Amino acid sequence: MIGSSFGGAVRYVMQKEQAIVLHGEGVRTQDMKSAIHDFNAQRQMNPELGKAVGHLVLSWSAFDKDKLSQKVMVERAAEYMTKMKIQNTQYLIVEHRDTNQPHIHILYNRVDNAGKSISDRFQKRLNQKVCKEMTLEHGYYIGKGKALVNRGKLRGLDKMRYELADQIRIASRSAVNWKQLEGALSSSGITLIYKYKSGTDQIEGISFQKDGTVLKGSKVDRSMSFLALDKKLRENFQQHMSVRRRMWERGTPPPAQEKMLSHRYGLPNYPEENLLKDLMDPVTQHDTTNPELKRKHKRKKSRGLHL
């Protein structure tokens, strides 16, 4: 969305569904026409600068929602721009609520208030440093380096990596096996490709395909490798079955078990397919009969054999 005219950029951020203008510095915010006029008027102070529109996106984890009032997001935006050396210029901050992740768009004029150009060199490297500093300083959720990301600058594979990471992370929160994960991701146009150990049918890796692009799980994020996701699914499964077990112990039959849970991962010849098998049948594995009564009954039967 970075171009030579402010018209398209302003329309994009202000016309987006569920867009809320939070703040304007040096620009009027009552309508798009006024904002575009003010940006372009200052741009005329340095007409030789071909790319005058700066567009940043700051995105937080959904876990940080309670920490992010509109006032706080405006403060973080100002702090971010100062650290990025974007100062003494016009800018517009707009919140978008079209996703579960809190995020804001910042449009700024690369022609500053004195008519000088604001450099955009080395922004990617500086952005990584600034985002890490702010995330740690304010105690935001660290989603493997994906929190508070300047996504407006992402292109190509970097953009795809972040999109995949977001969708896989959301899907893996509730999935208890690989078939459930596959189903959740397929609705987002993502296909899973398993890598098998040479000459065997043992899975040792995972890749994700979307829009013709294939990326290894570990390249998307370290938490997206086969082993890491496999561990996450096991934990989800254990938690799910523990809840069912506690319900049985309280004498409350849980909802009917989903068929796919009878095979935890739904993958052929998976070496640990039968782990936690005892949890699959809570009725037989968690007999609520008093242990002392069972022992007495056993002794009576034993004595009867010697009459």
N, C-alpha and C positions, 0 to 999 in steps of 0.2 A: 504493500500500500504506500510505498514511498515513491513519489513522482515529482513532476516539475510544477504542478498546480495544487493549490490547497483545496480546490473545489471538491474533487473526488474523495480525498481523505476525510474532509470534514463531514461530507454526506454519509460516508461509510460509518464513522463512529457515532454520529448523532442520530442517524435514521435506523440503525440496527434495532431489532425488536428487543424490548426490555432495556433500552439504553437510558442512562440517567446522567445528566451533566452535573459533575461535582464541583468543578472550579474552572475559572478562566482567568489567566494572568495576562493583562494587556489586550484581551479580546472580549467583545460582548458575547454573552451566552444566551440571550433571549431567543435567538433564532439562528438558523444556519447561514442565512444571507449576510447577517451582520458579522458573524465569526469569519466567514470566508473573506469578506471585504477587509477586515482589520488585518488578517494574516497577509493578504496580498499587498496591502498598502505598505506595510513594513518591508516586505520583500523587494519592493521597488528601490529601496535604498542600496541594494546590491544586485542589480539585474544580471550581472555576469555569473552569478552562482546558479548553475543549472538545476541542481537538486536542492531546493530550499525546504522541502517538507521533511520533518523528522517524525517518525512514528515508532513509539515504544509500547510494548505490552508487558505489564507486570502481573504475574499470576501466582497465587498462593495455593496451598493445599486446602482441600475441603475441611481438614481438621482444624484450620485456623479461622474458620468463619466467626467464631465467638470473639475473636480478638480484633476483628476488622470492621469497625464502624466506618461510615463515609468520611468522617473527620480524620480518622486514623489513616485511611487510604490516601487522602490528600497529603497528609504529613509525610507518609512514606514516599509518595511520588516526588515531593519536593526534595526530600533527603536523597533519594536515588539520583535525581538530576544533578544535584550539587556534587555528589561523589563522582558522577560521570562527566563533570566539568561542562554541563549544559546550564549556563547561567546568563542572567541579564538578557532575557529574551521572552517572547510571548509563548504561552502554552495553554493547552486545553486538556482537562482531565475528564474522562467519561467512563462510568462504570457500565459493564455489560453483565446482565444476569441470565444469559442464554445457556449457561452450563452450570454444573454443580460446583465448579472451581471458582472462587472469588477472583476476579481479574479486572484490571482497568486499562484503558487505552490513553496514551499521552501523545498528543500532537504538539510539536514545537517548531518554532521558526529557526532555521539554521542561519538566518540573517538576524543578528542580535539587535538590541535597541540602539546601538551605536553604528549600525550598518556593517559590522564586521562579520566574517564567516565563522561559524562554529564547526570545528573539525569533527569528522566522523571516523577518523583513522583509529585503528586499534580498539574499536569499540567492543568487539567480541571478547577480546582478552580482558579488558577492563570490566566488562559486564560480569564475567564469571567471578572475578575478585570481589566486586561490589555486592553481588547477590549473596555470596557466601558470608561476607561480613555482616550484612543486614539480617540474614536469616539467623545467624548465631546470636547477634546482638539483641534481637527482639524475641528470641525464643520460638521462632516459627518451626513448624514441622519440617524435618529434613527428609524429603522423599527421594533419597539417593541422588541428590543434586538437581532434582527437578522442581524444587520450590522457588518461588520468586524469580521466574525465568523471563527474560526479554524475548518473548516468542515472536514478536513482530519482525524480528531480524532473521528468524530461522528460514532457511530455504532448503530445498532438495532433501537429501538423506537426513540431515539434522531435524528438519521439520517432521519427517516421517517417523524418526526415532521417538520423538517426544509424543506424537499422537498415538503411536503404538503403545508406548509405556503407560500412558494415561488409561487407555482402553483395557489393556491387559491387567493393570493394577485393580481397576474397578471390578472386572469380571472375576478375578481370583479371590476377592474378598468373601464371596458367598459360595463359590463352586467347591464341591467336596470330592470331585474326581475329574479326570481328564475329559470325559465325555460332556460333563456339564460345562467345563471351561470352553471346549470346542463349540458347543451350542451357543453360549453367550457371545463369543467372539465372532461367530459366523454372521450374527445379526448386524455386526459393524463392518462386514465385508472382509474379515480377517480369517485366513486359513492357516492351520497348523501343519507343519511338515516335520515328521519325525526322522531322526537320523539313527540308523541301526549299526551296531558294531559289526565290523566286517565278517562275513560268513556266518552271522547269527541273526536271530530275530530279537536281540536284546537292544532296547533303546538306550542311546547314550547322549543324544542331543536333540535340540528343538530349534526350528526356525519359524518365522511368521511371514506370511505373504499378504500384501495388500496393494491393490491397484497396480499389479505387475511387478512390484518390488519385493524382494525376499531379503530378510535380515535375520541373522542368527540371534537367538534369545539373549545371549551374553553381550551382543553388540547393541541391542536395544537398551539393556541395563543389566547390571550384574544380578539383580534380583529376578531377571526374566530367563535365566538359564534353566535347562531342564531340571537339574538337581534342586535349584532354589524353588522353582514352582512346584516340583514334586513334594518338597518338604512342606510348603504352604498348604497344598491340598491335603496332605496327611493330617496336618494340624487342624484344618477345618473339619475333616472327617471325624477325627477324634473328639473334637468339641461337640459336633453334631450327635455322635453316638453316646457321648457322656450325658448329654441332656436327655436322650431317650432312656438311658439306663436309670437316671434319677427319677424319671417319671414312673417307670415300672416299679422301682423300689417304694415309691409313695403310693402305689396301688392305682395310678392313673395311666391307663393305656395311652401311649403316644399315637399320633396320626399314623395311618397306614404307611409302611416303609416304601420308599420309591424303589422300583425294580432295579434301577441302575446301581443302587447301593449294594446289591448282592455281589457285585464285582467292583471293588473300590475304584479302580482306575479304568476299567474297560479296555485295557490294552492287552494284546496277545502275549502270552508267556512272560508277563512281567514278573521278575524274580521275587518280589515281595507281595504278590497278589493276596496271600492269605494272612498277612499280618493283621492283628486285631480281630481275627475271625471270631473270637469269643464275644466281641461286642455286637456281632451281627444277630445273635439270638438272645436277647435280654431275658426272655422268659426262662430258658433253661439255665443260663449262666448266672442268673441272679435270683435264686430261689429264696423266697422270703420266709420259709419255714424256720421255726426256732431251732438252732443248732443243738441245744441240749435235749429237746424232744427227739430229734433225729438219732442222737447217740443212744438214748434209752431204748428206742425202738429197735436199733441195731443189736443191742445186748440181748433183748428178749428173743429176737430171731435166732441169735447165736446159741442161747441156752436151749432153745427148742430143738435144735438139731441133735442134742445129746440125750433126749428122753428115751 
